[in-house]
Amino acid sequence: MAGIELLLLSLILAETSVALDNGLALTPPMGWLAWQRFRCVIDCTNYPDECISEQLFKRTADLMVSEGYADVGYEYVIIDDCWLASSRDAYGRLQPDPDRFPSGIKALADYVHSKGLKFGIYEDYGTNTCAGYPGILGHLETDAQTFADWEVDYVKLDGCYADTKDMNEGYPEFGMYLNATGRPMVYSCSWPVYQEQDGLPVNFELLKQYCNLWRNYGDIDDSWNSVTSIMSYFSSNQDRIAHHAGPGHWNDPDMLIIGNYGLSLEQSKVQMAVWAILASPLLMSNDLSAVEPQFKAVLQNTDAIAINQDPLGIQGRRYGKKQNIEIWIRPITPVVNEQYSYAVAFVSLRTDGIPYPLQFTLQELNLNNPNGYTFQELFSSNDTFIISQNDTLQFRVVPTGVKFYRATVIE
């Protein structure tokens, strides 16, 4: 980019420094995203129910409503990679694959909206998307306006085939064009993960100024090992990244894989609990037609969702570890006499075959309200009980499972 263009862009960005004040994502976005479960399946002849097509997203929108996901807060239906035709149209505009999206993207967005849901789409700040379809470079303003014309509500911008050194300018520039359309669109950025992979420092202040959420780490896979590796990254880096999260701007540890093949029921509860404490976007990536009832109950657990959607927007942290069981804690509402309530998760990384017994005092957990707390177990029994400063919290945690509590401050 020439010097005069850089100067003009810096002036534009300075004048639009409140560009992210879009009133969106004041709590972590909730919805469904295609990538982890359906990847880039484009063979609709052999895999008609799994290929990236308008039918997949219509069916998902239907199930979001009929299966009760919309009722508990899941609202976005988001396309990922591989929806595009291999080239732009004669006017330089993006276009969907004509065989898999014969009705066009605007018609699909209209269908999703008719269900009371919101519609999201994927692109890439690069010459190509990760799967090789046209990226936005050279077309930023046109593509932003195209998304607005299609009535998109959420844009995920990936970072393949791009120079990571340009991302601090390019991602904000595209965000500026999104805002200039006048269409409210949640903006999900990917530049931190690509810059960290290249050893570049991440400008979180710039991220917060222009992005509603951002990916910090690599893609999640359908396995317990993938979930725990993401947990390890977030706990190891929490002093550096956690304080940047808040209403309108969130760290994103990637999709919920609950209801797929890789997690047991107990491991699914772990992901739901830790993602709630991390104030993570709750974006399922699964086949909603095949989610078994016990996994659906985890995804629709309104108590866990309430933790995730807590209006304070404080990202929780891993507080400690005892006998290979991690303690994750998040300050939440209500707040009484300057004392927070808390979400507390005890996550077992043990594999020794028995529910492991533990006990803690409130002081050990740094819960210091002199009048104690009402504890509510959020999975399994849903029991409630009072723990005072002189009492001991005693419980057992199953292997690769979790005990998840809401500790409400007592006035």
C-alpha positions in Angstrom: 0.0 0.0 0.0 1.4 3.4 -1.0 2.3 6.0 1.6 -0.5 8.3 0.7 -3.0 5.4 0.8 -1.7 4.5 4.3 -2.1 8.1 5.4 -5.7 8.3 4.1 -6.6 5.0 5.7 -5.2 6.1 9.1 -7.2 9.3 8.9 -10.4 7.4 8.1 -9.8 4.9 10.9 -9.1 7.8 13.3 -12.4 9.5 12.3 -14.3 6.2 12.9 -12.7 5.2 16.1 -16.1 4.4 17.6 -17.0 2.2 14.7 -17.5 -0.8 17.0 -20.2 1.0 19.0 -22.7 -1.0 17.0 -24.8 -2.2 19.9 -24.2 -5.8 19.0 -22.8 -8.8 20.9 -23.3 -7.2 24.3 -23.3 -10.8 25.5 -21.5 -13.6 23.7 -23.2 -14.5 20.4 -25.1 -17.8 20.3 -26.0 -19.9 17.3 -24.8 -22.5 14.9 -21.8 -22.6 12.5 -21.2 -25.1 9.8 -17.5 -25.7 9.7 -16.5 -28.2 12.4 -19.2 -30.7 11.6 -19.7 -30.2 7.8 -16.3 -28.8 6.7 -16.1 -28.4 2.9 -18.4 -31.3 1.7 -19.6 -30.2 -1.7 -20.6 -33.5 -3.1 -24.4 -33.2 -2.9 -24.9 -36.4 -5.0 -23.3 -38.8 -2.6 -23.9 -36.7 0.6 -27.1 -34.8 0.1 -27.7 -34.3 3.8 -24.2 -33.1 4.6 -23.1 -31.0 1.6 -22.7 -27.2 2.0 -26.0 -26.1 0.3 -29.0 -24.0 0.9 -30.9 -27.1 2.0 -28.4 -27.7 4.9 -28.9 -24.2 6.3 -32.7 -24.2 5.8 -32.9 -27.5 7.6 -30.7 -26.2 10.4 -32.9 -23.1 10.8 -36.0 -25.3 11.0 -34.4 -27.4 13.7 -33.1 -24.4 15.7 -36.8 -23.5 16.1 -38.5 -26.9 16.3 -36.0 -28.4 18.7 -36.1 -25.5 21.1 -32.6 -24.1 20.6 -34.0 -20.7 19.6 -36.1 -20.6 22.7 -32.9 -20.7 25.0 -31.0 -18.1 23.0 -29.3 -19.6 20.0 -30.1 -17.2 17.2 -27.4 -17.1 14.4 -27.3 -19.6 11.5 -23.9 -19.1 10.0 -22.4 -20.3 6.7 -18.7 -21.1 6.7 -16.3 -21.8 3.8 -17.2 -23.4 0.5 -20.5 -21.6 -0.3 -18.9 -19.5 -3.1 -18.7 -20.0 -6.8 -15.1 -20.3 -8.1 -15.2 -16.7 -9.5 -16.9 -13.4 -9.1 -19.7 -12.3 -11.4 -19.2 -9.9 -14.3 -19.5 -6.9 -12.0 -16.9 -8.2 -9.6 -19.4 -9.3 -6.9 -19.3 -12.4 -4.9 -21.7 -15.1 -5.9 -22.7 -18.4 -4.4 -22.3 -21.8 -6.1 -25.3 -21.9 -8.5 -25.9 -25.7 -8.1 -25.8 -25.8 -4.3 -27.4 -22.3 -3.7 -29.8 -22.0 -6.6 -32.0 -19.5 -4.9 -29.2 -17.2 -4.0 -27.9 -15.9 -0.6 -30.5 -13.2 -0.2 -33.3 -15.8 -0.4 -31.6 -18.0 2.1 -31.2 -15.0 4.5 -34.9 -14.3 4.0 -35.7 -17.8 4.9 -33.6 -17.7 8.1 -35.1 -14.4 9.1 -38.6 -15.8 8.5 -37.9 -18.2 11.3 -37.1 -15.4 13.7 -33.4 -16.1 13.5 -30.3 -14.2 12.2 -28.1 -15.0 9.3 -24.3 -15.2 9.1 -21.7 -15.7 6.4 -18.0 -16.4 5.9 -15.3 -14.7 3.9 -11.5 -14.3 4.1 -9.1 -11.4 4.4 -6.9 -12.8 1.6 -6.7 -13.5 -2.1 -8.7 -16.7 -1.4 -10.6 -18.4 1.4 -8.9 -21.3 3.2 -10.6 -23.7 0.7 -9.5 -21.7 -2.3 -12.6 -19.7 -3.2 -12.4 -15.9 -3.9 -11.3 -13.8 -0.9 -12.1 -10.1 -0.3 -8.7 -8.5 -1.1 -9.2 -5.9 -3.7 -13.0 -5.9 -3.2 -13.5 -4.8 0.5 -16.1 -2.1 -0.1 -18.0 -4.1 -2.7 -18.2 -7.2 -0.5 -19.3 -5.3 2.5 -22.1 -3.7 0.5 -23.0 -7.1 -1.0 -23.4 -8.6 2.5 -25.6 -5.6 3.5 -27.7 -6.0 0.3 -28.1 -9.7 1.2 -29.3 -8.7 4.8 -26.5 -10.5 6.5 -26.4 -10.2 10.3 -23.0 -11.7 11.1 -19.7 -11.8 9.2 -16.9 -14.2 10.0 -13.6 -13.1 8.3 -10.9 -15.7 8.1 -7.2 -15.1 7.4 -5.8 -17.6 4.9 -3.8 -16.4 1.9 -3.1 -13.1 3.5 0.0 -11.2 4.8 -0.3 -11.1 8.6 1.6 -7.9 8.7 -1.3 -6.2 6.8 -4.1 -7.4 9.1 -3.9 -4.5 11.6 -5.0 -2.3 8.8 -7.0 -4.6 6.6 -9.4 -6.0 9.1 -10.3 -2.6 10.5 -10.7 -1.2 7.0 -13.2 -4.0 6.2 -15.0 -3.3 9.5 -15.3 0.3 8.5 -16.9 -0.6 5.3 -19.3 -2.9 7.1 -20.4 -0.1 9.4 -20.6 2.3 6.5 -23.4 0.2 4.9 -25.7 1.0 7.8 -26.6 -2.6 8.2 -25.9 -3.9 11.8 -23.5 -6.9 11.3 -21.6 -8.7 14.1 -17.9 -8.8 13.0 -15.9 -11.9 13.9 -12.2 -11.5 13.2 -9.5 -14.1 12.9 -6.3 -12.0 12.8 -5.0 -12.9 16.4 -4.5 -16.6 15.6 -2.7 -15.9 12.3 -0.5 -13.3 13.8 0.4 -15.4 16.8 1.3 -18.3 14.5 3.7 -15.9 12.7 5.2 -14.7 16.0 3.7 -11.2 15.7 2.3 -9.2 18.7 -1.5 -8.9 18.8 -3.0 -5.4 19.2 -5.9 -6.2 21.4 -6.9 -2.5 21.8 -7.3 -2.3 18.0 -9.3 -5.6 18.0 -11.7 -4.2 20.6 -12.1 -1.1 18.6 -13.2 -2.9 15.4 -14.2 -6.5 16.1 -17.1 -8.0 18.1 -15.2 -11.2 18.6 -11.9 -12.8 17.5 -10.3 -16.2 17.3 -7.3 -16.7 19.5 -6.2 -20.2 18.8 -6.4 -22.9 16.1 -9.5 -24.7 14.9 -11.3 -27.0 17.3 -11.5 -30.7 16.3 -14.0 -33.3 17.4 -12.0 -34.7 20.3 -11.4 -34.4 24.0 -7.8 -33.7 23.3 -8.7 -30.7 21.2 -11.0 -29.3 23.9 -8.4 -29.6 26.6 -5.7 -28.1 24.4 -7.9 -25.0 24.0 -8.5 -24.9 27.7 -4.7 -25.1 28.2 -4.1 -22.2 25.8 -6.7 -20.0 27.5 -5.5 -20.8 31.0 -1.8 -20.3 30.1 -2.5 -17.0 28.4 -5.3 -15.7 30.7 -3.2 -12.9 32.2 -2.6 -11.6 28.7 -6.0 -12.0 27.1 -8.8 -12.4 29.6 -9.2 -8.7 30.5 -9.8 -7.7 26.9 -13.1 -9.5 26.8 -16.3 -7.6 27.7 -19.7 -6.5 26.3 -19.4 -6.1 22.6 -15.9 -7.7 22.2 -15.0 -11.3 23.1 -12.2 -13.8 23.0 -13.4 -16.8 21.0 -12.1 -20.4 21.8 -14.1 -21.8 18.8 -17.2 -23.9 18.3 -19.2 -26.2 20.6 -18.7 -29.8 19.4 -21.3 -31.2 21.7 -23.6 -33.8 20.0 -21.0 -35.0 17.5 -18.7 -38.1 17.7 -15.7 -37.0 19.9 -17.0 -36.2 23.3 -18.6 -38.3 26.0 -21.6 -36.9 27.9 -19.4 -35.9 30.8 -16.8 -34.3 28.5 -19.6 -32.4 26.8 -20.6 -30.9 30.2 -17.0 -29.9 30.6 -17.0 -27.9 27.4 -20.3 -26.3 28.2 -19.1 -25.3 31.7 -15.7 -23.9 30.6 -17.0 -22.1 27.6 -19.6 -20.5 29.9 -17.0 -19.4 32.3 -14.8 -18.1 29.5 -17.6 -15.9 28.3 -17.2 -17.6 24.9 -19.5 -17.3 22.0 -21.7 -20.4 22.0 -21.7 -21.5 18.4 -22.7 -25.1 17.9 -21.2 -27.1 15.0 -23.2 -30.3 14.9 -26.0 -32.0 13.0 -29.0 -30.8 14.9 -31.1 -33.7 13.5 -28.8 -36.2 15.1 -28.1 -34.8 18.6 -29.2 -37.3 21.2 -31.5 -36.1 24.0 -28.9 -36.1 26.8 -26.5 -34.0 24.7 -29.3 -31.7 23.7 -30.0 -31.2 27.4 -26.4 -30.0 27.9 -26.6 -27.5 25.0 -30.0 -26.2 26.3 -29.1 -26.1 29.9 -30.5 -22.6 30.8 -28.4 -22.3 34.0 -25.2 -22.8 32.1 -26.4 -20.4 29.3 -27.2 -17.8 32.0 -23.6 -18.0 33.2 -22.3 -17.5 29.7 -24.7 -14.6 29.1 -24.0 -12.8 32.4 -24.4 -9.1 31.7 -21.2 -8.1 33.5 -19.2 -9.8 30.7 -16.2 -10.6 32.8 -14.2 -13.5 31.4 -13.4 -16.2 34.0 -10.1 -17.8 34.6 -8.5 -21.0 35.7 -8.0 -20.3 39.4 -5.9 -23.4 40.3 -5.4 -27.1 40.1 -5.6 -29.8 42.8 -5.1 -33.5 42.3 -5.3 -33.1 38.5 -8.7 -31.3 38.8 -8.8 -27.8 37.5 -10.8 -25.0 39.2 -12.3 -22.4 36.9 -14.1 -19.3 38.4 -16.0 -16.4 36.9 -17.4 -13.4 38.7 -21.1 -12.9 37.8 -24.3 -11.1 39.0 -25.8 -10.5 41.4 -23.4 -8.2 43.1 -24.2 -7.3 46.7 -22.3 -4.9 48.8 -19.4 -5.0 46.3 -19.3 -8.8 46.6 -19.6 -10.8 43.4 -21.5 -14.0 42.9 -19.5 -16.7 41.0 -19.6 -19.5 38.6 -17.3 -22.3 39.8 -16.3 -25.4 37.7 -14.2 -28.2 39.0 -12.9 -30.0 35.8 -11.4 -33.4 36.1 -8.5 -34.3 33.9 -8.2 -37.6 35.7 -8.7 -41.0 34.0 -8.4 -43.4 37.0 -11.9 -44.7 36.8 -13.7 -43.5 40.0 -15.4 -40.3 41.0 -12.7 -38.5 42.8 -13.5 -36.9 46.2 -12.5 -33.3 46.9 -13.3 -30.6 49.5 -12.7 -26.9 49.6 -13.3 -24.0 52.0 -14.6 -20.7 50.6 -11.2 -19.2 51.5 -9.4 -21.7 49.3 -11.6 -20.6 46.4 -11.1 -16.9 47.3 -14.9 -16.5 47.8 -14.8 -13.9 50.6 -18.4 -12.8 51.3 -18.8 -13.0 55.1 -22.4 -14.2 54.8 -21.5 -17.0 52.5 -23.1 -18.2 49.3 -26.0 -20.2 48.1 -24.6 -23.0 45.9 -26.6 -24.4 43.0 -25.4 -27.4 41.1 -26.0 -26.7 37.4 -25.7 -30.2 36.0 -27.2 -33.5 37.3 -29.1 -32.9 40.6 -29.5 -29.1 40.4 -29.4 -29.2 44.3 -29.1 -25.9 46.2 -27.4 -25.5 49.6 -25.7 -22.7 51.7 -22.0 -22.7 52.3 -20.8 -20.3 55.0 -17.2 -19.2 55.6 -16.8 -22.0 58.2 -18.2 -24.8 56.1 -16.5 -27.1 53.7 -17.7 -27.8 50.2 -17.5 -31.6 49.6 -18.2 -33.4 46.3 -16.9 -36.0 43.8 -15.9 -35.5 40.2 -16.2 -38.2 37.6 -13.2 -38.8 35.3 -13.0 -36.2 32.5 -16.1 -34.7 33.9 -17.1 -31.6 35.8 -18.9 -30.3 38.9 -20.4 -26.9 37.9 -21.9 -24.5 40.5 -23.5 -21.1 40.7 -22.4 -19.5 44.0 -24.9 -16.7 44.7 -23.8 -14.1 47.2 -25.9 -13.9 50.4 -26.7 -10.4 51.6 
